[in-house]
Amino acid sequence: QSGPQSADAVVEVLVEGGMTRFINIFYQSDTDYHGPIRSARPTDPTVLRPVGGVLVASGATGGLIPEIIDMGVPVITDRRPEYFRISSRNAPHNLYADTELIREIVDEKGFPFNAPPGPLYSFGTNQNNWNSGANRVTIKYSDFTTIIWKLDGTKYSRFIIDGYAPSKEPVAHNIINRDETTQILQTETIAVIQGAIYIDEATTLPSVLTVGVGPVYIFNNGNYIEGTWRRNDIREPFDFYDDEQNPIFVPPSKQWVHILPLENGQVDWSSS
């Protein structure tokens, strides 16, 4: 991928085949080389609705785009020169975009933004109930996708075990820049939101519920908090509470948000 390293937050969601896709959120950042841009999934609008986001996608299974728009999330699909194809990859993995040009489409279409955009959950720097011992965080979505985050300084570096690859060993999850240089994906804060799997009626695709109640885990700088998330409607942010029912305030920083299935999804951590 190209672009997640420039995003302010990344939301990783389950898709078919036990694999995952990224929703890269650009609030105060931009990149002129973002991709590959793929089709929309049912979880996308449930994440973007409270932050006032515009979904940029390459299309979707029939019936899903109107459903997303009805949920209050504007959608932009394939246009040029905002979208472009690169020659080094085969379709559909070669569709890229310039986010600054995408912002111009947003202005041109008059899509509304929240003023200011709302948070996905509450942020704060006064959290005092951290536990130590989370230098390594392992998140298993399925038998085909496992992510390992290793603390490197104050940031977590990302490794992945791809069940579809010949080797089942963890490998560095690198992004590639326009100049073909690579770098490992990193984040400062990891949020894991677990919900039940359901089958979306419009697409028959597997998705994870983001309304209701479920476990939540926050990791930052080798520390962690376990708790519960609550949410009544996709228009609302998530509310996080620790085991003593105190609100959890997530450190303001780059966020990597895992929307993880309760069924077969696993979260583990260790100090090494």
N, C-alpha and C positions, 0 to 999 in steps of 0.2 A: 504494500500500500504506500501511497504518498499523501501526506496531509495530516494524519492524526497527530504528528509531532507538533503541528502548528495550532491545533485546536485548543480552545480553552477548557473543553471537557469532551470526553469520549464516552458514549454509552454503548455497551456491548450486549447484543441481544441474541437469543437462540433463534435459529432458522431450521429448515428441514435438513435431514441427514445428520443431525447432531452437531452441525457446524454453527458458527456465529458470524454476525456482521456488525459493523460499527456505524453508529450515528455520531458524526463529528460536529460539535457545536462551536460555531465561530461567533463570539460576542464582540470582543475588542481586538480580535486577531484576523489575519487573512493569509492566503497563500495563492500563488498563481499556478500551482501544480497540485491539484487534488484529485485523487482517484485510486482505483477505478470506481466510478459511480455506478451503483447497481440499483435494482428495482426496490420499491418500497415494501415494507412488511407491516403487519397489523400492529405491532408494538410501537412503531415509530410515532404516531400521533399521540399516544398516551404519555410519551416522554416529552414531546415538544410543546404540547398544549399549555402547560403552566408557565413555560419560559417565553411564550409568545413567538416561537420559532416558525420559520418558513421551511418546509421540507423540500430538499433538492434531491431528485431521484431520476432514474432513467425510464420510469414507467412503473407498472405493477400488473399483477394478475387482474383480469377483468373484474370490475366492480369495486376494487379497493380504493382507487383514487377518489371517486365520488364519496365514498364512505369517510375517507380522511378529511375531505373538504367539509363534509357535514359535521364533523367533529370539531370544526373551528380552526383547522390547520391549513393554511394556504400551501399550494404545491406548485413547484416549477419542474418541468421535465425537459427533455432534450431540445436545446436551442444552440445556435452558433452566432457569434464566435465565443459566447460564454462557455459553451461545451466544445470540446475538440477531441479528436481521436489521435492516439499516438501510434506510430508505425512499428514499435518494438514489441507489441503484444497483440494477440488475436482478440477479436470481439467474442463475448461482450466485456472482456476485461481491459479494454483500451479506451474507455470513455472517461475523460478528465474534464476539469473545469477550473476557472479562475474565480475565486470567491469575491474579489472586488467587483468584477463584472456582474456576478450574480446579484450583488447588492444593488447595482444599477437597475436590474430587472425588477427587483422588489420595489424600488422607488417608482419606476415607470408604471408598474401595475397598481401602485397605491395600496399594496398589502399593509394591513395594520400591524403595528408592533405594540406590545405593552409599553407603557411609559412610566417608569423604566421597566425592562423585562423582569418578571418575577423569578425567584429562585426555584430550583428543583427540590431543594430542602434547605434547612436553616444553617447558616454559617456563623462562626464565632471563634474567638481566640481564647475564651475563658473556660474551656473544657478542662476539668481537673480530675476526672475519674478514669484516666487511661491505665491500661495494663501493659506491662512490658512483655517481650518475647515473641514479636512478630516480624523478625527479619526476613523470613521466607514465608510467602503466602501461596497456597496451592488452591486453585479453583477449577473444579471439574464440571463441565457442562454435560458431558456424555462420554461414552466409550471412544468417541472420535475427536474430542476437543478438551484438552486440559491446559490451563495457563499457570505458569509459575512466575511469581514476582519475587525478585531478590533485591534486598536493600543494598544500594550502592551510594554511600554518603548519606544524603538526605532524600534521595529519590529511589524509587523501585524500578528496576530494569525487568523487561518482559521476556519470558521464554515460553515456548509452546511445544506441546506434544500433539502432533497431528496424526490421528489414527489412520488417515488415508495415505500417509507417507510411508515409504519403505522402512525407514528407521522409526522406532517408537521412543527414541531418546529425545529429551528436551533440547531444543535448538534456540538460539537467539532469534527473537522476532524483530527483524530489521525493517525499516522503511527505506525507500529509495528516493533520492532527490532528482530534480530535473537534470543535474549534471552527472547523474548515475553514481554519485557517492551514496554510501549507506550509513545508517546509524541505528542503534537499538532503540526501540520504543521505551519511553520512561514516563513515569507519573509520580507526583508527590503524595497523592491521596487516593486510596482505593475504597470505594463503597460497594458493598454487595447486598443487593435487595432480592430476596427470594420470594417467589410466588408460584402459585399452582399453574400447571400447564392446561391450556384449553385449545380447542380447534376453532379457528375463526370461521364463522359461517360464510362470509363472502368469498374466502379464498381456500378454505379447508387446510390452511397452513397452521402448524403448531406455533403457539404464542404463549407468553407468560403473563398472568394477571398482575396488573400494577394498581389495582384498587382493592381495598380490603385491609387485611392484617397479615403480617408475616415476619420472619426473622430478618435482621439487618446486622451487618458487620462493617465497622469502619477501621481502616488501617492507615497509619501515618507515622513515618520516621521510626519504624520498628515497634510501634505501640498499637494497641487495638482496643475497641469497645464493642461488646455484644449488646444487642437489644432487639427492639421490635419496631417495625414501621407500620404506620396507619395512614389510610387515605380513603376518602369517601367518593371522590369524583376525579376524573382526569384533568379537570380544570384547576385542581388544587395541587399545591406542593405536597411532598411526602413529609410526615411528621415522624421523627425518630425519638425513641425513648430507651434509656438503659434499663437494666433489670430492676432498678429501684424506682422506675417510672419517672426519672428525671429527664428533661429534654437533652438530646444530643446535639451539640453544635459542631459542625464539621469544619476543620481548618480551611480558611480561604487559600486556595492553591489550585494547581491543575488537578482535575478530578478524572478518575477512570471509574465509571459506574457499571458494574456487572448486574444485569437483570438475569437472575439465575433461577432455573426451575427447581422447585422443591423435590419433584420426582427425579431421582438419580443425580441431582446436583449436590456437590459436596464442597465444603470450605474447610481447609486445614491450615495451620500455621505453626511455625517453630522459631526458635531463637537462632538457628543456624541454617 
